[in-house]
Amino acid sequence: GTADTLIVVAAAVGCVWALLQFYVISTIPLKSNGDSATTSLTGASKGDTSERLVEIYTAISDGADSFLKAEYTICTYFVIGFAIIVFLASAAGADWDYTQGGLTATAFVLGAFTSMLSGYLGMKVAVYSNVRTTISAQKAGWTACFNTAFRAGAVMGFALCGLGMIVLYITLVAFKGTYSTDWGKVTECITGYGLGGSCIAMFGRVGGGIYTKAADVGADLVGKVVHGIPEDDPRNPATIADNVGDNVGDVAGMGSDLFGSFAEATCAALVIGSASVKYDTDISDPWGTLLFPVAVSAVGVFVCLLCSFIATDILPVRKEADVEMALKTQLISTTFIMLPAVYVLATALLPDSLPISKVNDGSIDMKPWMAFMCVGAGVVGGLIIGLITEYYTSHSYSPVRELADSCRTGAATNIIYGVALGYKSAVIPVVILAGVIYLSFGLLDLYGVALAAIGMLSNLATGLSIDVYGPVCDNAGGIAEMAELDPSVREKTDALDAAGNTTAAIGKGFAIGSAALVSLALFGAFVTRVKEKSEGAIFGSGVNMLEPLTFAFLIIGGMIPFWFAALTMKSVGLAAMEMVYEVERQFKEKPHLLDENPSERPDYDACIQISTKASLREMVAPGAMVIFTPLLTGTFFGVNAVCGLLVGSLIASVQLAISMSNSGGAWDNAKKYVERASPDSELQGKGSEVHKAAVVGDTVGDPFKDTSGTSLNILIK
């Protein structure tokens, strides 16, 4: 049918486009160019710099590989173990129907491995592109280096969307072969896919987040605060670990995370769709109607592809001010082209009227325009949340400038301002989310909420592109400094990276917003399923909040995100302390490391080992907590308790996640803003007391924005 063709073609186009972008990046030779190399401190010749670049690039690449290998080994064991639990649980739930158990477990494994693959691919491309971004930054003008970093993001974005869709589609078709037209069964088995994606995202996010921040906080503290050497100075033993961390946490973790959101949203929509859309009426094409949510994502790939030309070719980046604009244009353009596209799609795929049963009782007649409104609310809501996030985290606007200004009176005021900024930044996004939920829930009940979640993720390819762009620029700057290139290169990559910090915050805003919608949709799917299984005995008239058990667990649920954040923050603190001791040990044993032109090399591997071990050790507790809390609650206290738990944790997590990731992003950019100031201005620039206060804020903000804040959106789901 139309839907099938659309999905397959979109997935293929996404993957091919990703390959093309990769090919364009690979044409950049690994040679340092320009005179910047010959005037470096040591007066080394040009060949040395190219070798140095390759050497650093190889070190980062190896470090990232070894970490992911270790992490994914643990994940593989976990997936196999958990797949058995999934198999037994879903078979038992369906009166020991082993076919269903087997298929659900298969979907779970597929989701998990697709998630791992997308994280791994993204990381490989990011590591491959960062050094090429550094080289492009040596050329005159801004276009080359921006395009390289942007294309690196596009590889990840399109490959992930293409892969995610094609695997999901093939799985659906295979299950359809087993159950022919029992749509409820088909979609119930596919829920494993979303679960698999999210489980890996959980480990990728927490593990990667702890890794990257242990290295980052460690490198910052020792280098800047103790010895006054720059963050990415080659003399600092923790630098390579820090740059590896950007790839592991921000790229591989983010990729798995957004893949998880995408898979969960699609599965939720399919489950609710199959449960509430009464397929026994005379629909010409029930399969096409069922696939509508996947088709929305498919259209999204084409829209994102067209809009990516705006950034690279139609309005290329020519000066520093263009960078933020180009990234913002991506979001805005995809949003507005998405709307008419979805309208056309809804009219084409959905029948003129379709009864959808409500969670409580009764049903709604779905018209195509209603479906369009729900998806549209998600698309536009996502954009608004993104722009609000940008306002609070970019140093082009007053909130971050005020924050930078507060550093003049020391670190304490900076922390107070930053925390306040985070709390305040949650106000509008939460109101927007509430509005989107009210509108979509009101129009099409839970199916509407699931569609809104899919709408918010419909321009996922673009969202990921601008997201991966950040860590690539961050790494490019680190490489430039470690290879001791001309300072102008570092200035360029810093400007790109400052915009990247903002887009990363926007990406997190999207991830959190979509996670909240997905969570509500999944919660709805859970309630619908329980209601069906118990034939209306439980939740016959919806969920009653004033059941003693439900209300008690509502409060406990609200506590969960705080417990989770505490675990992850403490892990970062512990790992960072280990890192500081290790770096200090190296400086003591090799005092010559701190000379202007050191004759010895620091032992980078030791630091990488510390980060790797710490993150793998520390990711177990938070991960287990998230996965087993609902299971144990359900086992011991029953479904009413689970309802309270899920709703409570959803409500608290959203606020906490938004405020944490925005505080962190704002602190980071306030530091960048102070660094750009001239020594005689009020902010005094690099190396001053003001700068030290800003660095403290940034160091506190690191685990805020990259460990706890970002992992919370997986907790939400």
Beta strands, then each sheet from edge to edge (+ up, - down):
strand 1: 354-357
strand 2: 363-366
sheet 1: 1+ 2-
end
